[in-house]
Amino acid sequence: MPVLVAGVGIGLMGSGLFVTDYVGDLASEGPDVKSRGAADAAPARRTRAGQMHDLCGIPVFAGIPIAGLTSAATAVQSRDYRWACYSVGSSTAMVGSLLLFGAAIRGQARLRGKSGIFQRISIAIGLGWLSSLSLRGLSQ
């Protein structure tokens, strides 16, 4: 599990170094579409920085749920069912919000314009679990 957590940290630093490409649907995300300039338009093709940002996000969005499930399995072995439930719940909620994020990006009608909130919910859940893991490590 320490390797997964280290990968998450490296992924977060990498994601911060590279600017993401805009992937939303401008027409559905705001009331004032006419006042937007060419600089606000989605790029015709992916930029190298955007590709690197997304690549660096893989260990974050995959690593945290896997680390959570790994931690849950270890907790069950030591009969710490409370931590196991929290870890499984956090992993499940993070993956669920990521699935909603993906559906919103693909343009699902009811989710259009909400991709950012689902991504932020996912990362907040994941970082919350990592913070709890850190506090747990300090107290043991």
Secondary structure as UniProt FT lines:
FT   HELIX           2..17
FT   HELIX           26..29
FT   HELIX           33..35
FT   HELIX           38..40
FT   HELIX           48..77
FT   TURN            78..79
FT   HELIX           81..105
FT   TURN            106..107
FT   HELIX           109..111
FT   TURN            112..113
FT   HELIX           115..139
//
